Amino acid sequence: MEGRRFDAVVVGAGFAGLYMLHRLRRAGLSVRVLERADGVGGTWYWNRYPGARCDVESVEYSFSFDEDLQQDWEWSERYAGQPEILRYLNHVADRFDLWRDIDLRIAVTAARFDEASDEWAVETSGGPVTARYLIMATGCLSSANVPDIAGLSSFEGQVLHTGQWPREGVDFSGQRVGVIGTGSSGIQAIPIIARVAADLTVFQRTAAYTVPARNRPLEPDELRNVKARYSDLRAANRLLAGGFGSRSRAGTTSALEVDPDARHAAYEERWQQGGFTFLGAFTDLILNRDANETAAEFVRAKIRATVDDPTTVEMLMPSQVIGCKRLCLDSGYYETFNRPNVHLVDLRRTPIERVTRTGIRTTEGEHRLDTVVLATGFDAMTGSLLRVDIHGRDGLALREAWAAGPRTYLGLGVPGFPNLFVVTGPGSPSVLTNMVVSIEQHVEWIAECIERLRADGYTRIEATEDAADRWVLYVNAVADATLFPTCNSWYLGANIPGKPRVFMPLPGFPPYAEQCRLIAENGYEGFALGP
């Protein structure tokens, strides 16, 4: 590979990288996908922890670009688990003969734009390559956040991170296990670990809202019905704010416009149905704090009714707006705290002082452990981009350009960095949507843009400073009209010490996609094109 030139280099071989390769290759470009793992799958390659499962229904969390693919593939469960999603992505790589243009075990370390040639010089662990276009398909949730806890390196037991799980799996039988973190990965893993561990201690900083997934096998008749109207389902999803959920009936009124009994019945119906449909019960749950509180209190009442120990109930009681942190889906999470081998530690009351050789010491004493599981999430949206030392025009470093927070145009382009595209970058709907829908929309926009550039004889495209400034203001205005920014979440980068507090995703997929379409139709308004 060393010294070779391509029309495009794509970094990452998850959903985004695989489709980007397929789409650009179909347009006649020479493309190389560089992937640091020894297999495809992206986040579904690394996140092999017990209970890892998608929180969007499998028939929706899948590619729509090929009718034969979606007709032929048989999903087994309502919410596919990690092994099934990984099999699916390997099938996609096989089906479309993608392997011949993918280099595995290749880490991209740096990239520098050459203004004389309008090309990117890319440094990798396999040697340098050059490309006209550099496309970062590195994922929003792929840079593991390993917290700086005093003494962690001194622990003599096993330390694991949910986002870097061993391929061979882990046997917790008879072990004393500590799990730090109660976000999505912790909430999925904790019930599974509790079944086999001798003792499980959960270290919680912030109590989370979680609703039942109600996962189940998919019946053949249900799959046949979905496949018979797949195109209608996909079209309906693209008209929804999150790009999914059209299989469920959405609420049409405010939570404050119905009487308490009707409101409770609506929440109960969705609680029994399971999934993200819960926040779709009414139209204003993420817009109005009083409306939101009715949903939050419903979940709190479920916690009180489920968990036996009053002290544990109090610790599990979330106080923030429901939905300002990503809502979690679970399979028996709250019920797990009724097990005699499961203990909850509230880190707000008794913080961790340090990790010792034999366990974790908080301000109230030491918990002796054999294994520590870090369910501490990711340096979301920007972590994987900034891990690569990217330099644009005049040697400008991306890390320097984003010192005050990420600044993009459409989440696709960055001023000062010509011919660089980001798939589902900050400033796009990304993590507030069904990621596959957002990925397909971005990949298709990027591919069509490159085709137009080539057809018209352009060798350079760059987001303008003015367009990026206006876009950042727009993203902030839309976010500020919602309740999303009201709590410290990874949407704001609040889980990473020292990271600028900027709300990174843009709420609302349909208006975003329409703006992207119009900008392309208007000759890529907001971008500077050059020969």
Disulfide bonds with the S-S distance in Angstrom:
Cys324-Cys487 2.08
